[in-house]
Amino acid sequence: MSDSIEFVAKHRFAGITARKARRIADLIRGKSVNEALELLNFAPQRGAGFYLKALNSAVANASQDENINVNRLVISECRADDGPLLNGRLRWRPGPQGRAMPFQKRLSHLTVKVRELADAEPRKSMEERKS
């Protein structure tokens, strides 16, 4: 993308499937941080809470650098990767006629990367625009 520095936050072993978390990742990818925070606060999906914490952590990581303007951050990468099964094994639930039916409790690894938006040219003041 560009040579600006990226700040990363990861939520590993999140208790949500990657498929469900990708819906939220697609929603906020490429948006400004302020817009993404507003979207995540009002999104009804359960994965929004996971990404809200990860995004807040990435912004806090970026705020440690005094040269970064936090209001100009954009989400450069937002991923949901498959994690392991919970406790590394199948679970069982009752099935018909006394059988046991296996199911998988899946975990995922969520990644959020933010970077500062680089302006092509400095903004002009109101007086410069009028002339």
OpenMM code with the backbone's topology and positions (N, CA, C; nanometers):
from openmm import Vec3, app, unit

residues = "MET SER ASP SER ILE GLU PHE VAL ALA LYS HIS ARG PHE ALA GLY ILE THR ALA ARG LYS ALA ARG ARG ILE ALA ASP LEU ILE ARG GLY LYS SER VAL ASN GLU ALA LEU GLU LEU LEU ASN PHE ALA PRO GLN ARG GLY ALA GLY PHE TYR LEU LYS ALA LEU ASN SER ALA VAL ALA ASN ALA SER GLN ASP GLU ASN ILE ASN VAL ASN ARG LEU VAL ILE SER GLU CYS ARG ALA ASP ASP GLY PRO LEU LEU ASN GLY ARG LEU ARG TRP ARG PRO GLY PRO GLN GLY ARG ALA MET PRO PHE GLN LYS ARG LEU SER HIS LEU THR VAL LYS VAL ARG GLU LEU ALA ASP ALA GLU PRO ARG LYS SER MET GLU GLU ARG LYS SER".split()
positions = [
    Vec3(0.0823, -0.1186, 0.0000),
    Vec3(0.0000, 0.0000, 0.0000),
    Vec3(0.0865, 0.1247, 0.0000),
    Vec3(0.1429, 0.1589, 0.1141),
    Vec3(0.2322, 0.2732, 0.1216),
    Vec3(0.3421, 0.2412, 0.2216),
    Vec3(0.4349, 0.3346, 0.2354),
    Vec3(0.5472, 0.3098, 0.3239),
    Vec3(0.5196, 0.3577, 0.4664),
    Vec3(0.3951, 0.3967, 0.4971),
    Vec3(0.3641, 0.4395, 0.6338),
    Vec3(0.3580, 0.3176, 0.7257),
    Vec3(0.3812, 0.3431, 0.8532),
    Vec3(0.3874, 0.2342, 0.9505),
    Vec3(0.2460, 0.1861, 0.9848),
    Vec3(0.2332, 0.0562, 1.0033),
    Vec3(0.1043, -0.0029, 1.0399),
    Vec3(0.1090, -0.0467, 1.1857),
    Vec3(-0.0042, -0.0337, 1.2521),
    Vec3(-0.0182, -0.0764, 1.3912),
    Vec3(-0.1169, -0.1921, 1.3941),
    Vec3(-0.0789, -0.2995, 1.4644),
    Vec3(-0.1520, -0.4251, 1.4588),
    Vec3(-0.2109, -0.4582, 1.5951),
    Vec3(-0.3303, -0.5156, 1.5930),
    Vec3(-0.3903, -0.5746, 1.7128),
    Vec3(-0.4515, -0.7080, 1.6713),
    Vec3(-0.4268, -0.8100, 1.7521),
    Vec3(-0.4790, -0.9434, 1.7218),
    Vec3(-0.5609, -0.9948, 1.8403),
    Vec3(-0.6700, -1.0588, 1.8083),
    Vec3(-0.7458, -1.1324, 1.9090),
    Vec3(-0.7396, -1.2782, 1.8678),
    Vec3(-0.6522, -1.3517, 1.9342),
    Vec3(-0.6345, -1.4919, 1.8997),
    Vec3(-0.7276, -1.5776, 1.9831),
    Vec3(-0.7695, -1.6882, 1.9266),
    Vec3(-0.8585, -1.7850, 1.9918),
    Vec3(-0.9907, -1.7214, 2.0335),
    Vec3(-1.0451, -1.6366, 1.9463),
    Vec3(-1.1755, -1.5752, 1.9724),
    Vec3(-1.2834, -1.6816, 1.9596),
    Vec3(-1.3789, -1.6788, 2.0484),
    Vec3(-1.4828, -1.7809, 2.0517),
    Vec3(-1.5943, -1.7570, 1.9525),
    Vec3(-1.5592, -1.7416, 1.8265),
    Vec3(-1.6563, -1.7239, 1.7188),
    Vec3(-1.5963, -1.7884, 1.5947),
    Vec3(-1.6800, -1.8384, 1.5075),
    Vec3(-1.6278, -1.8999, 1.3862),
    Vec3(-1.5769, -1.7912, 1.2922),
    Vec3(-1.4786, -1.8257, 1.2128),
    Vec3(-1.4183, -1.7282, 1.1213),
    Vec3(-1.5193, -1.6841, 1.0159),
    Vec3(-1.6076, -1.7716, 0.9783),
    Vec3(-1.7075, -1.7382, 0.8762),
    Vec3(-1.8009, -1.6271, 0.9249),
    Vec3(-1.8404, -1.6341, 1.0506),
    Vec3(-1.9284, -1.5305, 1.1058),
    Vec3(-1.8523, -1.4011, 1.1305),
    Vec3(-1.7247, -1.4122, 1.1680),
    Vec3(-1.6454, -1.2922, 1.1937),
    Vec3(-1.6099, -1.2203, 1.0642),
    Vec3(-1.6014, -1.2918, 0.9526),
    Vec3(-1.5657, -1.2287, 0.8257),
    Vec3(-1.6732, -1.1316, 0.7784),
    Vec3(-1.7973, -1.1532, 0.8202),
    Vec3(-1.9042, -1.0596, 0.7828),
    Vec3(-1.8745, -0.9207, 0.8376),
    Vec3(-1.8246, -0.9146, 0.9600),
    Vec3(-1.7916, -0.7862, 1.0215),
    Vec3(-1.6618, -0.7313, 0.9621),
    Vec3(-1.5659, -0.8195, 0.9357),
    Vec3(-1.4383, -0.7755, 0.8779),
    Vec3(-1.4624, -0.7088, 0.7426),
    Vec3(-1.5515, -0.7654, 0.6619),
    Vec3(-1.5824, -0.7065, 0.5323),
    Vec3(-1.6538, -0.5729, 0.5476),
    Vec3(-1.7269, -0.5568, 0.6561),
    Vec3(-1.8019, -0.4337, 0.6800),
    Vec3(-1.7100, -0.3157, 0.7087),
    Vec3(-1.6006, -0.3381, 0.7827),
    Vec3(-1.5174, -0.2260, 0.8272),
    Vec3(-1.3865, -0.2117, 0.7504),
    Vec3(-1.3521, -0.3051, 0.6659),
    Vec3(-1.2244, -0.2990, 0.5942),
    Vec3(-1.2196, -0.1769, 0.5029),
    Vec3(-1.1099, -0.0983, 0.5132),
    Vec3(-1.0907, 0.0183, 0.4291),
    Vec3(-1.1559, 0.1456, 0.4811),
    Vec3(-1.2331, 0.1371, 0.5869),
    Vec3(-1.3010, 0.2544, 0.6408),
    Vec3(-1.2081, 0.3294, 0.7367),
    Vec3(-1.2430, 0.4545, 0.7642),
    Vec3(-1.1689, 0.5291, 0.8656),
    Vec3(-1.2023, 0.4714, 1.0019),
    Vec3(-1.1145, 0.4922, 1.0986),
    Vec3(-1.1332, 0.4328, 1.2305),
    Vec3(-1.2589, 0.4883, 1.2980),
    Vec3(-1.2828, 0.6180, 1.2840),
    Vec3(-1.4007, 0.6775, 1.3466),
    Vec3(-1.5296, 0.6208, 1.2883),
    Vec3(-1.5319, 0.6014, 1.1577),
    Vec3(-1.6497, 0.5442, 1.0928),
    Vec3(-1.6686, 0.3980, 1.1332),
    Vec3(-1.5578, 0.3241, 1.1417),
    Vec3(-1.5653, 0.1828, 1.1793),
    Vec3(-1.6131, 0.1662, 1.3234),
    Vec3(-1.5656, 0.2535, 1.4136),
    Vec3(-1.6107, 0.2454, 1.5526),
    Vec3(-1.7609, 0.2690, 1.5631),
    Vec3(-1.8108, 0.3628, 1.4840),
    Vec3(-1.9542, 0.3894, 1.4852),
    Vec3(-2.0331, 0.2710, 1.4298),
    Vec3(-1.9827, 0.2104, 1.3220),
    Vec3(-2.0496, 0.0933, 1.2653),
    Vec3(-2.0507, -0.0233, 1.3643),
    Vec3(-1.9375, -0.0456, 1.4308),
    Vec3(-1.9273, -0.1594, 1.5227),
    Vec3(-2.0144, -0.1403, 1.6457),
    Vec3(-2.0303, -0.0164, 1.6917),
    Vec3(-2.1133, 0.0076, 1.8093),
    Vec3(-2.2593, -0.0280, 1.7857),
    Vec3(-2.3052, -0.0168, 1.6598),
    Vec3(-2.4464, -0.0397, 1.6315),
    Vec3(-2.4732, -0.1640, 1.5483),
    Vec3(-2.3706, -0.2411, 1.5152),
    Vec3(-2.3910, -0.3637, 1.4377),
    Vec3(-2.4520, -0.4712, 1.5275),
    Vec3(-2.5569, -0.5377, 1.4821),
    Vec3(-2.6225, -0.6379, 1.5673),
    Vec3(-2.5492, -0.7720, 1.5757),
    Vec3(-2.4522, -0.7951, 1.4873),
    Vec3(-2.3834, -0.9243, 1.4865),
    Vec3(-2.2932, -0.9388, 1.6086),
    Vec3(-2.2780, -1.0624, 1.6545),
    Vec3(-2.1989, -1.0895, 1.7733),
    Vec3(-2.0509, -1.0619, 1.7516),
    Vec3(-2.0037, -1.0774, 1.6297),
    Vec3(-1.8630, -1.0549, 1.5988),
    Vec3(-1.8215, -0.9090, 1.6110),
    Vec3(-1.9167, -0.8177, 1.6130),
    Vec3(-1.8843, -0.6754, 1.6219),
    Vec3(-1.8137, -0.6437, 1.7533),
    Vec3(-1.8506, -0.7093, 1.8604),
    Vec3(-1.7874, -0.6861, 1.9898),
    Vec3(-1.6416, -0.7280, 1.9912),
    Vec3(-1.6116, -0.8391, 1.9244),
    Vec3(-1.4736, -0.8860, 1.9162),
    Vec3(-1.3880, -0.7859, 1.8389),
    Vec3(-1.4398, -0.7395, 1.7244),
    Vec3(-1.3640, -0.6451, 1.6438),
    Vec3(-1.3566, -0.5074, 1.7075),
    Vec3(-1.4560, -0.4704, 1.7867),
    Vec3(-1.4523, -0.3422, 1.8562),
    Vec3(-1.3350, -0.3376, 1.9546),
    Vec3(-1.3159, -0.4460, 2.0282),
    Vec3(-1.2035, -0.4530, 2.1221),
    Vec3(-1.0702, -0.4533, 2.0485),
    Vec3(-1.0611, -0.5280, 1.9392),
    Vec3(-0.9365, -0.5340, 1.8638),
    Vec3(-0.9047, -0.3983, 1.8000),
    Vec3(-1.0069, -0.3302, 1.7489),
    Vec3(-0.9840, -0.1996, 1.6872),
    Vec3(-0.9425, -0.0958, 1.7908),
    Vec3(-1.0051, -0.0978, 1.9073),
    Vec3(-0.9647, -0.0068, 2.0145),
    Vec3(-0.8202, -0.0320, 2.0562),
    Vec3(-0.7794, -0.1565, 2.0579),
    Vec3(-0.6419, -0.1910, 2.0927),
    Vec3(-0.5443, -0.1410, 1.9864),
    Vec3(-0.5803, -0.1534, 1.8588),
    Vec3(-0.4937, -0.1057, 1.7512),
    Vec3(-0.4794, 0.0465, 1.7567),
    Vec3(-0.5882, 0.1157, 1.7889),
    Vec3(-0.5831, 0.2619, 1.8004),
    Vec3(-0.4966, 0.3012, 1.9199),
    Vec3(-0.5068, 0.2277, 2.0291),
    Vec3(-0.4237, 0.2555, 2.1460),
    Vec3(-0.2764, 0.2309, 2.1140),
    Vec3(-0.2476, 0.1277, 2.0346),
    Vec3(-0.1097, 0.1037, 1.9924),
    Vec3(-0.0576, 0.2200, 1.9074),
    Vec3(-0.1431, 0.2722, 1.8203),
    Vec3(-0.1023, 0.3826, 1.7347),
    Vec3(-0.0847, 0.5112, 1.8146),
    Vec3(-0.1621, 0.5294, 1.9188),
    Vec3(-0.1546, 0.6536, 1.9968),
    Vec3(-0.0262, 0.6610, 2.0794),
    Vec3(0.0458, 0.5510, 2.0922),
    Vec3(0.1734, 0.5528, 2.1627),
    Vec3(0.2795, 0.6319, 2.0851),
    Vec3(0.2614, 0.6429, 1.9536),
    Vec3(0.3531, 0.7197, 1.8698),
    Vec3(0.3009, 0.8623, 1.8598),
    Vec3(0.3793, 0.9592, 1.9077),
    Vec3(0.3303, 1.0972, 1.9119),
    Vec3(0.3239, 1.1622, 1.7741),
    Vec3(0.3846, 1.1019, 1.6721),
    Vec3(0.3800, 1.1579, 1.5371),
    Vec3(0.2537, 1.1186, 1.4613),
    Vec3(0.1724, 1.0321, 1.5189),
    Vec3(0.0532, 0.9810, 1.4518),
    Vec3(-0.0689, 1.0615, 1.4960),
    Vec3(-0.1476, 1.1051, 1.3973),
    Vec3(-0.2752, 1.1698, 1.4255),
    Vec3(-0.3825, 1.0611, 1.4272),
    Vec3(-0.4396, 1.0368, 1.5433),
    Vec3(-0.5321, 0.9233, 1.5595),
    Vec3(-0.6604, 0.9441, 1.4792),
    Vec3(-0.6969, 1.0682, 1.4518),
    Vec3(-0.8196, 1.0953, 1.3767),
    Vec3(-0.8041, 1.0683, 1.2276),
    Vec3(-0.6821, 1.0455, 1.1806),
    Vec3(-0.6587, 1.0185, 1.0389),
    Vec3(-0.6259, 0.8712, 1.0125),
    Vec3(-0.6531, 0.7837, 1.1079),
    Vec3(-0.6230, 0.6416, 1.0893),
    Vec3(-0.7302, 0.5749, 1.0045),
    Vec3(-0.6866, 0.4822, 0.9200),
    Vec3(-0.7782, 0.3995, 0.8418),
    Vec3(-0.7434, 0.2532, 0.8654),
    Vec3(-0.8398, 0.1675, 0.8454),
    Vec3(-0.8175, 0.0237, 0.8621),
    Vec3(-0.7599, -0.0294, 0.7315),
    Vec3(-0.6329, -0.0672, 0.7351),
    Vec3(-0.5669, -0.1140, 0.6140),
    Vec3(-0.5869, -0.2637, 0.5930),
    Vec3(-0.6032, -0.3382, 0.7000),
    Vec3(-0.6245, -0.4826, 0.6873),
    Vec3(-0.7122, -0.5295, 0.8016),
    Vec3(-0.8052, -0.6172, 0.7691),
    Vec3(-0.8969, -0.6721, 0.8691),
    Vec3(-0.9254, -0.8165, 0.8284),
    Vec3(-0.8813, -0.9113, 0.9102),
    Vec3(-0.8894, -1.0529, 0.8731),
    Vec3(-0.9533, -1.1358, 0.9821),
    Vec3(-1.0110, -1.2468, 0.9421),
    Vec3(-1.0579, -1.3492, 1.0344),
    Vec3(-1.0074, -1.4828, 0.9819),
    Vec3(-0.9094, -1.5401, 1.0502),
    Vec3(-0.8503, -1.6674, 1.0092),
    Vec3(-0.9027, -1.7793, 1.0980),
    Vec3(-0.9012, -1.9005, 1.0428),
    Vec3(-0.9463, -2.0161, 1.1205),
    Vec3(-0.8503, -2.0445, 1.2346),
    Vec3(-0.9050, -2.0765, 1.3506),
    Vec3(-0.8256, -2.1192, 1.4642),
    Vec3(-0.8495, -2.2674, 1.4891),
    Vec3(-0.8016, -2.3174, 1.6002),
    Vec3(-0.8221, -2.4588, 1.6302),
    Vec3(-0.9627, -2.4841, 1.6835),
    Vec3(-0.9939, -2.6110, 1.7023),
    Vec3(-1.1180, -2.6463, 1.7707),
    Vec3(-1.1004, -2.6202, 1.9197),
    Vec3(-1.2093, -2.5935, 1.9883),
    Vec3(-1.2025, -2.5719, 2.1322),
    Vec3(-1.1541, -2.6994, 2.1999),
    Vec3(-1.0496, -2.6884, 2.2776),
    Vec3(-0.9815, -2.8001, 2.3428),
    Vec3(-0.9305, -2.9038, 2.2437),
    Vec3(-0.9240, -2.8682, 2.1156),
    Vec3(-0.8624, -2.9530, 2.0146),
    Vec3(-0.9371, -3.0802, 1.9827),
    Vec3(-1.0665, -3.0838, 2.0088),
    Vec3(-1.1393, -3.2084, 1.9829),
    Vec3(-1.2843, -3.1803, 1.9498),
    Vec3(-1.3522, -3.2847, 1.9040),
    Vec3(-1.4943, -3.2753, 1.8742),
    Vec3(-1.5754, -3.2747, 2.0029),
    Vec3(-1.6948, -3.2203, 1.9953),
    Vec3(-1.7910, -3.2284, 2.1049),
    Vec3(-1.9021, -3.3223, 2.0613),
    Vec3(-1.9826, -3.3642, 2.1569),
    Vec3(-2.0888, -3.4593, 2.1270),
    Vec3(-2.2208, -3.4088, 2.1823),
    Vec3(-2.3274, -3.4360, 2.1077),
    Vec3(-2.4607, -3.4037, 2.1556),
    Vec3(-2.5535, -3.5201, 2.1224),
    Vec3(-2.6642, -3.5312, 2.1930),
    Vec3(-2.7522, -3.6464, 2.1690),
    Vec3(-2.8148, -3.6432, 2.0299),
    Vec3(-2.8228, -3.7586, 1.9703),
    Vec3(-2.8871, -3.7741, 1.8410),
    Vec3(-3.0067, -3.8666, 1.8540),
    Vec3(-3.0709, -3.8975, 1.7432),
    Vec3(-3.1889, -3.9842, 1.7489),
    Vec3(-3.1529, -4.1283, 1.7843),
    Vec3(-3.2439, -4.1947, 1.8511),
    Vec3(-3.2333, -4.3365, 1.8866),
    Vec3(-3.1080, -4.3655, 1.9687),
    Vec3(-3.0745, -4.2752, 2.0596),
    Vec3(-2.9645, -4.2995, 2.1506),
    Vec3(-2.8257, -4.2813, 2.0922),
    Vec3(-2.8172, -4.2290, 1.9715),
    Vec3(-2.6864, -4.2086, 1.9102),
    Vec3(-2.6226, -4.0800, 1.9611),
    Vec3(-2.4926, -4.0683, 1.9376),
    Vec3(-2.4213, -3.9451, 1.9699),
    Vec3(-2.3797, -3.8787, 1.8390),
    Vec3(-2.4060, -3.7483, 1.8287),
    Vec3(-2.3750, -3.6741, 1.7070),
    Vec3(-2.2593, -3.5772, 1.7352),
    Vec3(-2.1521, -3.5849, 1.6566),
    Vec3(-2.0384, -3.4951, 1.6804),
    Vec3(-2.0642, -3.3552, 1.6243),
    Vec3(-2.0073, -3.2542, 1.6886),
    Vec3(-2.0056, -3.1192, 1.6341),
    Vec3(-1.8766, -3.0520, 1.6779),
    Vec3(-1.8423, -2.9447, 1.6084),
    Vec3(-1.7145, -2.8787, 1.6319),
    Vec3(-1.7383, -2.7387, 1.6863),
    Vec3(-1.6703, -2.7056, 1.7954),
    Vec3(-1.6709, -2.5682, 1.8448),
    Vec3(-1.5464, -2.5015, 1.7889),
    Vec3(-1.5661, -2.4140, 1.6924),
    Vec3(-1.4536, -2.3537, 1.6214),
    Vec3(-1.4121, -2.2219, 1.6857),
    Vec3(-1.2826, -2.1948, 1.6796),
    Vec3(-1.2270, -2.0680, 1.7260),
    Vec3(-1.1670, -1.9969, 1.6056),
    Vec3(-1.1341, -1.8686, 1.6209),
    Vec3(-1.0744, -1.7948, 1.5099),
    Vec3(-0.9718, -1.6951, 1.5619),
    Vec3(-0.8865, -1.6495, 1.4709),
    Vec3(-0.7870, -1.5480, 1.5011),
    Vec3(-0.8253, -1.4213, 1.4235),
    Vec3(-0.8518, -1.3135, 1.4951),
    Vec3(-0.8932, -1.1877, 1.4338),
    Vec3(-0.7748, -1.0914, 1.4316),
    Vec3(-0.7527, -1.0256, 1.3195),
    Vec3(-0.6415, -0.9320, 1.3032),
    Vec3(-0.6939, -0.8004, 1.2490),
    Vec3(-0.6502, -0.6905, 1.3110),
    Vec3(-0.6844, -0.5559, 1.2641),
    Vec3(-0.5547, -0.4774, 1.2505),
    Vec3(-0.5325, -0.4168, 1.1328),
    Vec3(-0.4156, -0.3317, 1.1106),
    Vec3(-0.4653, -0.1939, 1.0699),
    Vec3(-0.4097, -0.0916, 1.1356),
    Vec3(-0.4453, 0.0461, 1.1018),
    Vec3(-0.3196, 0.1214, 1.0613),
    Vec3(-0.3374, 0.2215, 0.9757),
    Vec3(-0.2265, 0.3079, 0.9372),
    Vec3(-0.2816, 0.4478, 0.9168),
    Vec3(-0.1907, 0.5455, 0.9198),
    Vec3(-0.2330, 0.6842, 0.9024),
    Vec3(-0.2519, 0.7136, 0.7547),
    Vec3(-0.3590, 0.7814, 0.7230),
    Vec3(-0.3897, 0.8173, 0.5851),
    Vec3(-0.2946, 0.9262, 0.5400),
    Vec3(-0.2295, 0.9054, 0.4274),
    Vec3(-0.1361, 1.0054, 0.3741),
    Vec3(-0.2102, 1.0943, 0.2767),
    Vec3(-0.2124, 1.2249, 0.3055),
    Vec3(-0.2781, 1.3197, 0.2165),
    Vec3(-0.1921, 1.3456, 0.0947),
    Vec3(-0.2558, 1.3604, -0.0195),
    Vec3(-0.1820, 1.3911, -0.1413),
    Vec3(-0.1318, 1.5355, -0.1386),
    Vec3(-0.2130, 1.6260, -0.0876),
    Vec3(-0.1730, 1.7657, -0.0771),
    Vec3(-0.2348, 1.8233, 0.0495),
    Vec3(-0.1728, 1.9236, 0.1086),
    Vec3(-0.2281, 1.9813, 0.2299),
    Vec3(-0.3601, 2.0515, 0.2007),
    Vec3(-0.4476, 2.0530, 0.3006),
    Vec3(-0.5786, 2.1148, 0.2833),
    Vec3(-0.5646, 2.2663, 0.2786),
    Vec3(-0.6486, 2.3279, 0.1975),
    Vec3(-0.6450, 2.4722, 0.1825),
    Vec3(-0.7420, 2.5361, 0.2808),
    Vec3(-0.7073, 2.6553, 0.3262),
    Vec3(-0.7974, 2.7275, 0.4153),
    Vec3(-0.9123, 2.7871, 0.3345),
    Vec3(-1.0120, 2.8386, 0.4037),
    Vec3(-1.1302, 2.8939, 0.3360),
    Vec3(-1.0938, 3.0140, 0.2494),
    Vec3(-0.9977, 3.0975, 0.2953),
    Vec3(-0.9590, 3.2158, 0.2170),
    Vec3(-0.8919, 3.1750, 0.0856),
    Vec3(-0.8093, 3.0698, 0.0906),
    Vec3(-0.7408, 3.0248, -0.0298),
    Vec3(-0.8376, 2.9645, -0.1292),
    Vec3(-0.9446, 2.9000, -0.0806),
    Vec3(-1.0419, 2.8387, -0.1701),
    Vec3(-1.1227, 2.9444, -0.2446),
    Vec3(-1.1540, 3.0538, -0.1792),
    Vec3(-1.2381, 3.1582, -0.2408),
    Vec3(-1.1649, 3.2321, -0.3505),
    Vec3(-1.0354, 3.2448, -0.3405),
    Vec3(-0.9625, 3.3220, -0.4417),
    Vec3(-0.9205, 3.2386, -0.5594),
] * unit.nanometer
topology = app.Topology()
chain = topology.addChain("A")
for resn in residues:
    res = topology.addResidue(resn, chain)
    for name in ("N", "CA", "C"):
        topology.addAtom(name, app.Element.getBySymbol(name[0]), res)
